Amino acid sequence: MSFEKPMSSYETILVTSVKNGEEASAAIVQKFKDLIESSSRLDGFDDWGVRKLAYPIDKEPEGRYVLMNFTSDADFPAELERVYNITEGVLRTLIIRKTA
């Protein structure tokens, strides 16, 4: 008898630094896209591009915004948050569980 973990839908917004160039920002985004795809099902990916921040973060006036929707078990968002927090070049993140 096998027990599957219940799956939930999540949405994450990632804001990356653009001070090191578009290539560095794109590499960070790709890293997290790959992480989500390896541990869950990526349901949507929307790159909003570089936008002005409401207020400077680490003296940076702009950031690259990316929205990703994914379906995973309940343990994965905590791991994603942990990796966000230790990655250089990540300015802000938000992970929410979507309800039906």
C-alpha positions as CSV (number, residue, x, y, z in Angstrom):
1,M,0.0,0.0,0.0
2,S,1.6,3.3,-1.1
3,F,0.7,6.7,0.3
4,E,1.2,9.7,-1.9
5,K,1.8,13.1,-0.4
6,P,-1.0,15.5,-1.1
7,M,-0.1,18.0,-3.8
8,S,-1.0,21.8,-3.6
9,S,-0.7,24.7,-6.1
10,Y,1.7,27.5,-5.3
11,E,2.8,30.8,-6.7
12,T,6.2,32.4,-6.2
13,I,7.4,35.8,-7.2
14,L,11.2,36.3,-7.5
15,V,12.9,39.6,-7.7
16,T,16.6,39.4,-8.7
17,S,19.4,42.0,-8.9
18,V,20.3,43.4,-12.2
19,K,23.5,45.2,-11.1
20,N,25.7,42.4,-12.4
21,G,24.0,42.4,-15.9
22,E,21.2,40.5,-17.6
23,E,23.3,37.3,-17.9
24,A,23.7,37.0,-14.1
25,S,20.1,37.7,-13.5
26,A,19.0,35.2,-16.2
27,A,21.3,32.6,-14.6
28,I,19.6,33.1,-11.2
29,V,16.1,32.8,-12.7
30,Q,17.2,29.6,-14.6
31,K,18.6,28.1,-11.4
32,F,15.2,28.5,-9.7
33,K,13.2,27.4,-12.7
34,D,15.3,24.2,-12.9
35,L,15.0,23.6,-9.1
36,I,11.2,23.9,-9.3
37,E,11.0,21.6,-12.4
38,S,13.2,19.0,-10.7
39,S,11.1,18.9,-7.5
40,S,7.6,19.7,-8.6
41,R,5.5,20.4,-11.7
42,L,6.0,23.9,-13.2
43,D,2.5,25.1,-14.3
44,G,3.4,28.6,-15.4
45,F,6.4,30.8,-16.0
46,D,6.1,34.6,-16.6
47,D,9.1,36.9,-16.9
48,W,7.9,40.4,-16.2
49,G,11.4,41.8,-17.0
50,V,13.2,44.7,-15.3
51,R,11.1,47.1,-13.4
52,K,11.6,50.0,-11.1
53,L,11.3,49.0,-7.4
54,A,8.9,50.9,-5.1
55,Y,11.9,51.6,-2.9
56,P,15.6,50.8,-3.2
57,I,16.7,47.4,-1.9
58,D,20.4,47.1,-1.2
59,K,20.8,50.5,-2.9
60,E,19.4,49.1,-6.2
61,P,16.5,51.0,-7.9
62,E,15.5,48.2,-10.3
63,G,15.0,44.4,-10.2
64,R,14.0,41.6,-12.6
65,Y,10.6,40.2,-11.7
66,V,9.6,36.6,-12.4
67,L,6.3,34.8,-11.6
68,M,6.2,31.0,-11.4
69,N,3.2,28.8,-10.7
70,F,3.9,25.2,-9.6
71,T,2.3,22.1,-8.0
72,S,4.3,20.3,-5.3
73,D,4.0,18.5,-2.0
74,A,3.9,20.6,1.2
75,D,7.6,20.1,2.0
76,F,9.0,21.7,-1.2
77,P,8.1,25.4,-0.6
78,A,10.2,25.5,2.6
79,E,13.2,24.1,0.7
80,L,12.6,26.7,-2.1
81,E,12.5,29.5,0.5
82,R,15.8,28.1,2.1
83,V,17.6,28.2,-1.3
84,Y,16.2,31.7,-2.0
85,N,17.7,33.0,1.3
86,I,21.2,31.7,0.6
87,T,21.4,32.7,-3.0
88,E,23.4,35.8,-3.9
89,G,21.5,38.2,-6.2
90,V,18.0,37.5,-4.9
91,L,16.4,40.8,-3.7
92,R,12.9,39.7,-2.7
93,T,10.7,36.6,-2.8
94,L,7.2,35.5,-2.0
95,I,5.7,32.0,-2.0
96,I,2.0,31.6,-1.5
97,R,-0.3,28.5,-1.5
98,K,-3.2,29.0,-3.9
99,T,-6.6,27.9,-2.8
100,A,-9.2,26.3,-5.0
